[in-house]
Amino acid sequence: MAALCHDLGHLPFSHAAEKELLPDGWDHERLTLEIIRSAEMESIWKEIKINSDDVAKIAVGPQKYKFGDYSNWEAILSEIITGNSFGVDRMDYLLRDSHHAGVAYGKFDHHRLIDTIRILPKKEGDSIEPVLGIEEGGLHSAEALLLGRYFMFTQLYSHPVRRIYDIHLKDFIKEWLSEEFLSINVEDYLQLTDNEILLELFNAARDEKQKGHDSAKRIVKRDHFKVLYQRNPKDIQKNRYAARAIFEMACDKFGKKNVRIDCYKQSSNGHEFPVLTEDKRIVSSLELSDILENVPIAALDYVYINTENKKKAKKWLKENLETIIEIREEEKIEAIET
Amino acid sequence: MKRLKRDAVLLSLIDNLRAKGSWCGETHIQKATYFVQELFGTPLGFEFILYKHGPFSFDLSDELTAMRADMLLKLQPQPHPYGPSLVPWEGSNLIKEHFPSTLKKYNSQVKFVADQFGDKGVAELERLATALFVTKKFESNKNIESRADLITKLKPHVKLNEALDAVRTIDEIIKISSDINEVI
């Protein structure tokens, strides 16, 4: 039940616009909790004699559940669903997104992986706690999963064109909404699906008097903003927030409505887990796998510019890049951070 | 605290822990950061819950990963049974150089935590950090025995005598840190 309910709270178009369309302190996991505890769901839980809080706790995991601590068993059960290394949510979205996007990057032998998952003691020095680990025979499947995730992030999820359409969609929904945020009332929230948004999007794209017309038209006519700047390791070494600095200066130069920024970094990557070897010893995955030790962390920074300003902006950036990203004194750095 | 300043404090904490002989696995850094934040009220802004090996912050875990992506930290594998260390990497000095006032402001807190906890193993850090967590969460409960009892319930692998020692030690550390806070 917890696994089935894990994604109930997603907004239309999933993650695309979550951060800006929900009030402070709200995210899709909190909405998942609200839906699991709603009157409609309570009647189901009652009928099958399940406590809604038990489902909620396991469904969203300790990172998002703020109403109590986790026992070892609860932590393990939740890890099976939401875990960084072998969570079924991760396995599912990689395989499904690969299939529907027509790419092979996210495919791995999930049958072998699931067959070899074990609850194992994770030692850290002299402290031991139970976590999900794997038999040595499944290590290559685990490597394929974690490499697959990296490839899916770099090749598909983080593709600059895919990302800018998320931004245009978010801009459209924000302009189209009559309120500042989406309703967090469960009944109202569940009324809004991808279909309602798509219908409104096409209507707005056709009619310049409608709210969100410009963003909707960009999506429908494939007239998206173009990349002005993308993350470069040399720049990151000079200024961790190089993209942010460029964005701020570009906004000053070309106007806020013509510039967009998108920054993302992969969260904890789950590359370290215990492995049960053929001779029944338990060893860290990083000791057995050179691959896992070296899988990079997916990270992106893009600054986009309106097509009309692209040529001028590119020239401006080429001439001023070094000055813009130069790290400034302590007080001034605060101004460019978010 | 803004993120770059917070990064500078975290990097300084890692430097100080390493100087005291810590192998600086993520668990060490998690617990040391918890102590810096909770003993002194340092505004690092991490939310800690009671999880693996005691108080744990998913935000901090994500931030450490982000710092690796941005070449401020590097993962260094260690022989079994030790987990990998996180060591300062190419961009770390630049960050520290740009925040002298911030580092000076939090230097006493960072040094105190490194001095007190830098040489401790994960199991002892787990007990001490859980003792602080229990003490702060149930502030009305000053009784040493009942706090120790609670620790053994939350962490069944911790023995009662170990929990009692941890609560007594953390009470002393809280007292010293309060004195330092007054001086600051």
HADDOCK unambig.tbl for C-alpha pairs under 7 A between the chains (distance, minus, plus):
assign (segid A and resid 63 and name CA) (segid B and resid 58 and name CA) 6.15 0.50 0.50
assign (segid A and resid 69 and name CA) (segid B and resid 50 and name CA) 5.93 0.50 0.50
assign (segid A and resid 70 and name CA) (segid B and resid 51 and name CA) 6.68 0.50 0.50
assign (segid A and resid 123 and name CA) (segid B and resid 81 and name CA) 6.25 0.50 0.50
assign (segid A and resid 124 and name CA) (segid B and resid 81 and name CA) 6.23 0.50 0.50
assign (segid A and resid 124 and name CA) (segid B and resid 82 and name CA) 5.54 0.50 0.50
assign (segid A and resid 124 and name CA) (segid B and resid 83 and name CA) 5.99 0.50 0.50
assign (segid A and resid 124 and name CA) (segid B and resid 122 and name CA) 6.42 0.50 0.50
assign (segid A and resid 125 and name CA) (segid B and resid 81 and name CA) 5.67 0.50 0.50
assign (segid A and resid 125 and name CA) (segid B and resid 82 and name CA) 5.24 0.50 0.50
assign (segid A and resid 125 and name CA) (segid B and resid 121 and name CA) 6.61 0.50 0.50
assign (segid A and resid 125 and name CA) (segid B and resid 122 and name CA) 6.11 0.50 0.50
assign (segid A and resid 126 and name CA) (segid B and resid 122 and name CA) 6.46 0.50 0.50
assign (segid A and resid 126 and name CA) (segid B and resid 123 and name CA) 5.57 0.50 0.50
assign (segid A and resid 127 and name CA) (segid B and resid 122 and name CA) 5.92 0.50 0.50
assign (segid A and resid 127 and name CA) (segid B and resid 123 and name CA) 4.55 0.50 0.50
assign (segid A and resid 236 and name CA) (segid B and resid 70 and name CA) 6.33 0.50 0.50
assign (segid A and resid 237 and name CA) (segid B and resid 91 and name CA) 5.32 0.50 0.50
assign (segid A and resid 240 and name CA) (segid B and resid 70 and name CA) 6.44 0.50 0.50
assign (segid A and resid 265 and name CA) (segid B and resid 66 and name CA) 6.17 0.50 0.50
assign (segid A and resid 267 and name CA) (segid B and resid 62 and name CA) 4.85 0.50 0.50
assign (segid A and resid 267 and name CA) (segid B and resid 65 and name CA) 6.38 0.50 0.50
assign (segid A and resid 268 and name CA) (segid B and resid 61 and name CA) 6.18 0.50 0.50
assign (segid A and resid 268 and name CA) (segid B and resid 62 and name CA) 5.15 0.50 0.50
assign (segid A and resid 268 and name CA) (segid B and resid 65 and name CA) 5.69 0.50 0.50
assign (segid A and resid 283 and name CA) (segid B and resid 80 and name CA) 6.69 0.50 0.50
assign (segid A and resid 284 and name CA) (segid B and resid 80 and name CA) 6.99 0.50 0.50
assign (segid A and resid 286 and name CA) (segid B and resid 77 and name CA) 6.98 0.50 0.50
assign (segid A and resid 297 and name CA) (segid B and resid 69 and name CA) 5.53 0.50 0.50
assign (segid A and resid 299 and name CA) (segid B and resid 69 and name CA) 6.63 0.50 0.50
assign (segid A and resid 329 and name CA) (segid B and resid 98 and name CA) 6.39 0.50 0.50
assign (segid A and resid 330 and name CA) (segid B and resid 98 and name CA) 5.97 0.50 0.50
assign (segid A and resid 330 and name CA) (segid B and resid 99 and name CA) 5.67 0.50 0.50
assign (segid A and resid 334 and name CA) (segid B and resid 2 and name CA) 6.70 0.50 0.50
